[in-house]
Amino acid sequence: MILDSIAPLETKVGFATLETMKSDIPGTDLTYLLPEAQSAVSFYLPFDKEMILKYLGKVDPSIRGIHEEENLELHRIIWRACQRVKHWLIEQGYKAISVIPNNHYRTDVPNWQITLPPELSLRYLAVASGVASFGWSGNVGTKEYGTAILVAGLITSAKLEPTKRIPESEGFCNKCMICTKVCAFGMFSEEEATTVTIGGETFSYSKRGPMMRCAITCGGANGLHRSGKFSTWSPGRYEYAENNKELNRVCQIAMTSQKKRLPYQDSSDGYAAASYDGKYRTQLTCGNCNYICGGNIKETALRYKTLVNSGCVIQREDGCLEIYPPEKAKEVFESMPNKHQRLYTRDYKKRMPKKAEKEKTTA
């Protein structure tokens, strides 16, 4: 019956248990959300392949908003599916809880504001239940869709039979490393790996940089790639931070300035994340590491070529987004009023000598 509840969706369903999710990683503890937990259900839904190419390629300024709506609707669909299964399990006399897919964290973990540990890692659940396998980025995916999927899950007190994991030899990732090249702020390492053990089995994927590298880019404060040759859908144009001290400084400025920008005028207004107390609406601008992998090298290479040739986004004073080749975008941006430019960048290298001169004069 659980399978029947989700079967109409284009997906794969798997089950994990306390034993197959056993680990010392906080995000694998089924009992954190449900003390009586015995099992968990995992499934995914794929993003539309044609829309991914349009989104990565920035075919016109309206695509960002259209894709945002599709993304949010996919979240709503999987949430409704989880709720249907949860209520059916409760009707059978079991306890069950749907897992909120994002923006909810383990606040009992030290320094949780920095590491953002999920209440339950839906990635780890998908791997443990055989629904998906790890890509080098640490995102999970399948041969059919790559990592361009949205995973979901729910926890129950029912004792379900665990499904088999995907053998490493049957995984989709061929270590092409394209996923490491698309993050504007260099979140993923090409050489270093992170190793996790779940249910007695060990998995490896890319070592990730500080979470702020993701926060400043996927959160939309910055969009310009470190190469300067393309951007995400964010008009932010902050310089690449080479070290953590510089990263902290850039993040503080960028995230503060981001809240002063006008909303993107493309008929979409984002969403209010519960963990941000609903006061600020997030408009989706990135997801490159999620969408770039198509599950095979040909599709992935096409998406990468599409992205790097997509140009750079600029936001006008009225909130409208415009797309230009990189040099033209730089020219257009620098022709804008200084007050407007300061919402999207900082001239750190020029300000440093002034600061040093001021400190010298004060001394």
N, C-alpha and C positions, 0 to 999 in steps of 0.2 A: 504493500500500500504506500509506503514511503516513496518508492520508485515511481509508482503511478501518479503521485501528486506532482512530481517534477517532470515526468516523461514528456509532456507536450513541449517543453523547452528544448532548444538545441544545446544539449549539455551531456555531461558524464557525471554519474553520482558514485560516491565512495563512502566507506565507513571506517572510522578509527575508534580505538578503545583506549582505556587508561594505560594499557600495556604498550600498545603501538605508538602512543604519544609520549611515553615516559622519557623525561629529559630533565636536566637541571636548568633549562632555559625557562624563564617565567611565562613566556607566551605559549607554552605547550601544556599548561596545567588546566585541564578541563574543569576541575573543581573550583577554580577561582570564581567563576560566574555562577556555577551550580554545584554546591557541595555534594549533592547526591549523584553527580554525573557518573555515568558508566561508559558512554559512547558519544561520538559526534558524527554528524553527517556533513559531507562536503560536496559541492558542485560548482560549476562555473557557467558563465555565459560569454560568448565571443562578441567583440566589437565588429562592426561592419567594415569589411576590408576596403571597399571603395571609399567610404568616408574617411578612413585612416589616411589614404593617399591624398585626398583633398585637404585634410587637416594639416598633414605634414608639409604639403606643397603650398599652403596658403593661397589657394586658387583665387579667392577674393575675400574681402574683409568680413563678409557675413558668415563664412564657414566656421569661424571660432565659436560663434553663438549657437549655430546649428549643432555642431559637435558637442558643445556643452550640454545642450538639451538632451541629446542622445545618451550621453554619459550619465546624466542624472536620472533619466528614465530607466536605464539599465539597472541602476542602483535600486530604483523603486520596484522594478520587476523582481529582482532577486530577493528583496525584502519581503514582498508579498508572498513569494514562493516559500520562503523560510517560515513565514507566519502560518501559512496553510498547513505545512507539515507539523509545526509546533502544536497547533490546535488539535490536529488529528491525534498526535501522541498523547496530549492531555486527555482527550476523550477516551483513550484506551487505558487510562489510569496511570500514565507515566508523567514525570515532570520533564519540562523542556523549556529551553530559552533560545531565542534567535540571537546571533552574534552581530552587533552593529559593525559594519564593515570598515569604518574609518573614524579617526578623530576621537577615539576613546582609548585611554591608556591606563596602565597599571600605576596608580599614584602611590602605591606602597613600596615601589622599587626606588632605591636611592638614586637621586639625580634623574628622576624620570622625565623632567622637563627638557633634559638634554638628549636622552637616548630614545624617548617616546616608545616604551615597550607596550605593545598592544595587549588588551585584555585576553585575547586569544589570537595567535598568529594564524590567519586564514591561509597564508602561504605554507606554513609548516603542516597545517591540517590537510591541505590539498596534496602535499607530497606524501605524508604518512598514510593517506587513504587511497593513493594510487590514481587520483584524479588528474594530477599534473606532476611535472618534474622540474627541478631547478635549471634555470638558465644561468650563464656566467654572471649576469647583473644581480642575481639573487631573486629576481622576479621568477614566477613559475609559469609554465606554459605547456603546450602540446605540439605535436607534429602538424596537426591540422591548422592551428591558429597562432603558433608561436606564443609570445607572452602577451599578446593583445587580447587578454581575457579578463573578466572580472570574477573573482572567486568569492564564494559565500559559504556560510556554515551555521549549524545549530548544534546545541548540546542537549543530551537527554539522559534520563536515568534508566532508559531501556537498554538492555544488553544486546547489542547488535554484533553480528559476525563481521570482523574486520575484512576489508578488501585488500588485495595484494598491491604492493607498490610497483611503480614502473621500473623495471631493471635499468641500470645505467646504460646498458648497450642499446636500449630502446628509447632513450631520451631524445629530445629534439635538438639540444644545444651542441654545436660543433666547434665551440670556442673561437668563433670568427672575430670576437672582440669588438664588433661594430657597436654594441651597446655601450661600451666605455667611451666612445667618441662623440656621443650625442648630448651628454649632459653639459650644459653651459658652464657649470662651476666644478666639473671634474669629480663627481661623486664616486666613481668606480675605478678601481685599480686594474691594470692589465696584467700585472705580475703576481701581486700578493693575493692570498686567498683567506677566506674565513671558513672554519670547519665547525660543523654542528653535529651532534649525535642525538638522534631521535629514535626511540624504540629500539635501541641497540644497533642502529645502522648509522654510518657516518656519511655526511654530505659536505661538499665544498662548493663555494661560489666566491665571487669577487669580494675583497676587503673593501668596505665602504669608508669614505671620509666622514668627518663630523656631520651630524644631522643638519647643521646649519647650511651646508652646501646644497642640500636638497630643499631646505625650507626657503632659501632666498630665490631659488629657481622655480621649483614646482609650485611654491606659494605665490609666484607671480611678481615678486619685487624686481627681479632681474630676468632679462631674456637674452641679451647678447652673448653669443658663444665666445669662449676665450680666444678663438681664432679671429673673431670679428667678421667672419664670412657669412653668417646666418644667425637668426635668432629664433626663440620660441615665439608664441603669440604675445608675450609681454614686451612692452616698449621700454622696459628698464635697460639702461646701458652702463652698468657698473663694471669697473675693471676687475679682472680676475684676481682673487686673493691667493697669494703664494703660500701663506702660512696661517696658523690659527689666530694669531693676534690681529693680523690684517683682516681675516675673515670676520672676527667679532665686530671690528670697527665698521666694515662695509655693511654687515647685516643690520646693525643698529640704525645706520643712516637710511639704508634702502627700505627697510620695513616701516620706518616712521614716515618716510616720504610717500610710500605707496598708498597709505591711508588718506593722503591729501589729494590724490589724483581723482579725476572724474571717472565714473563707471564707464566701461566700454560701451559705446553707442551702437550695438549690433543686435538689438531686440532680445537680449538675454541678460539676466541680472545675477547669475551665480547662485550660491547657496550659503546659508548661515550655519557654520559648523557648531555643534553643541558644545564642544570643548573650548570654543572661543566666546562663549556666553551669548552667542547670537547677535552681538553688536556690530560685527563686521562681515560683510558678504564676500565670499571668495569667488572670483571669476576664473575659470580654468584656462590656463595658458600653456601648459607643458604636457608631461606624460610621455616624453620622448623615449625614455628607457622602457616604458610599457608597450608602446606602439611600434617601435622600430623593428622588432623581431617578428618575422612572418612564419617561422617554423622551418624554413629552408633557406639556403644561402641566396638563391635567385630572388625570392620575394624580399628578403631582408636587404639585399644590395639595391634593389629598386627603391625601397623606402628610404634608404640612406641617401641615395643620389637625389631623390625628390626633396628631401629635407635640406641638404647642403646647398641646393640651388634655389631654395624657396625665398631668399631675400631676408630683409629685416623689417620689423614692425616699428612704426612711429605713431604716437598719439598726438592728435591736434588739440588745440586749446578747448575745443567744443566736445572732446571725448571720442571723436571718430578715429578709427584706426586706418592707417595707410601702409602699404607695403612697397618697398623699393629695393633695388640691388644694393649691396652693402655700402659702396662708396657714395651713391646718391643718397642713401638713408642718412649717412653721416653728415653730408652737406646740408640736407634739409633740416636735420635736427639742430645743427650749429647755427642755422639762420633764424631759429626761433628765439623768442625773448629769454633772457637769462633766468628770469623767475620761473618760467615754464621748464627750462632745461634742468633746473635744480631738483625737480620732482622725479627725475629719471636717472641722474648721474651725479658724480662729484669729480672735480678735477683735483684728485688727491696729490698728484706729483707737483702741481703748481702751488698747492696750499702748504705743503710741507716746508719749503724754504721760508715762507712768510712766518710760519709758526716758530721755526728755529730762530729767525731773526728777532721775533718778538721776545722769545725767551732770553736771547743773548742781550737784548737791550735792557730787559727787566733786571737781569743779573748785574 
